[in-house]
């Protein structure tokens, strides 16, 4: 059983560490051992059931496949919780908050050593599409 601290919203512009412990889908949330739940900034992936929400990007890759790309970037699956979250054990990421992502999630740009910016890596892999919502003014370098 993984103990997860209560979720908190990190104010926009603030940097923070996130040690990923579990993932729901291709754009998050990513549960951080430190407490926040991160919704990756400026991208949209299909929902885990394969659907696309209205007024959001709808990339071709399935929700499950997009989640699996994110899990691989975070070092691979270590198991699955009874409610379907994938357990990961990635090193700490450096994140910069773009503010609230509705509910108990923080929208953030996060970088992982050896991968770089996760939002950009997911777009390059076709797992997500760029989306100006949740801090989308930043541009990914090729």
KAFENFEN-V42302 format. One record per backbone hydrogen bond with DSSP energy under -0.5 kcal/mol. CO is the residue of the C=O (numbers start at 0). NH is the residue of the N-H. Records with the same first field share a line. If there is no record, write none. Layout:
CO: NH, NH
This chain:
0: 2
7: 9
10: 13
13: 96
15: 94
17: 19, 92
18: 32
19: 89
20: 87
21: 30
22: 85
24: 27
26: 39
28: 23, 30
29: 37
30: 20, 21
31: 34
35: 31, 37
36: 105
37: 28, 29, 39
38: 107
39: 42
41: 130
43: 128
46: 49
50: 46
52: 55
61: 65
62: 66
63: 67
64: 68
65: 69
66: 70
67: 71
68: 72
69: 73
70: 75
71: 74
75: 88
78: 86
80: 83
84: 80, 86
85: 22
86: 77, 78
90: 19
92: 17, 94
93: 110
94: 15
95: 108
96: 12
98: 106
101: 104
104: 100, 106
105: 38
106: 97, 98
107: 40, 109
108: 95
109: 117
110: 93
111: 114, 115
115: 111
116: 120
117: 121
118: 122
119: 123
120: 124
121: 126, 127
122: 125
125: 60
128: 43
131: 135
132: 41
133: 41
134: 137
